Amino acid sequence: MTGSSKSATVLGRAVVAPLARLLWRPQVVGRKNVPKRGAVILASNHRSFIDSPTITLLAPRKVSFLAKQEYFTGTGVRGAMSRAFFSGIGAIGVERGAGAAAQHALDLGLARLEAGEAFAIYPEGTRSLDGRLYKGRTGVAWLALTSGAPVVPVALTGTEDVQPVGSRMPRLARVRIEFGEPLDLSSFGAASSGRARRQATDAVTAAIQALSGQALAGAYNEPPATIVERVKRMLHHDDRGGEVEPD
């Protein structure tokens, strides 16, 4: 992370976090479960566009997450404001896509973990539209098994009321975030093993569900796709990348 990015993140947490607490009166549970230093993965359910800002602003330490590259490439005053906001809350710009693009996104997360930072990810991939918890994709396990970082399960409640899917402006609603006890996934095996990644991911999903109480969908949450995107998924079938689909 560059010096300017660090400054923006510190400023964002100092200015935006108190405002968010004042407006949405969040309930934060289990802050002590997030290690104060060293690499850690925060694996959360995904209910709303504001989930990532909620995690980064309410976690007890700085957290990075992936966001669409478009948030950083706008022009004029609006573009500058977007860059400042997303940089300030720890976002990393990344291109959407499957295959190489998805692996590149995972590599960006791995780089943050190797630098001893905290990185947030959604095993489900895209946001849940029906409130159920969807089957996790195995990128979270790949990151954990490759980096050796523990995984802290996170459950968000109420963010879907603050900014429902399709809503452009946030509303006033009570938000709850719970950080669970860290999971050591090393016993499942090596990151190169598909079976190890699957079993480790299922353990993370189970931990998230235990906190959130959501019904399990038992299937992957597939976002709407164009014909071109469907072909790409068929050609680059690998369930590691779904959860790095940036909002």
Buried (B, 14 or more C-beta within 10 A) or exposed (E): BEEEBEEBBEEBBEEBBEEBBEEBEBEBEBEEBBBEEEBBBBBBBBBBBBBBBBBBBBBBBBBBBBBBEEBBEEEEEEBEEBBEBBBBBBBBBBEBBBBEBBBBBBEBBBBBBEEEBBBBBBBBBBBBEEEBBBBBBBBBBBBBBBBBBBBBBBBBBBBBBBBBEEBEEBEEBEBBBBBBEBBEBEEBBEBEBBEBBBBBBBBBBBBBBEBBEBEEBEEBBEEEEEEEBEEBBEEBEBBBBBBBBBB
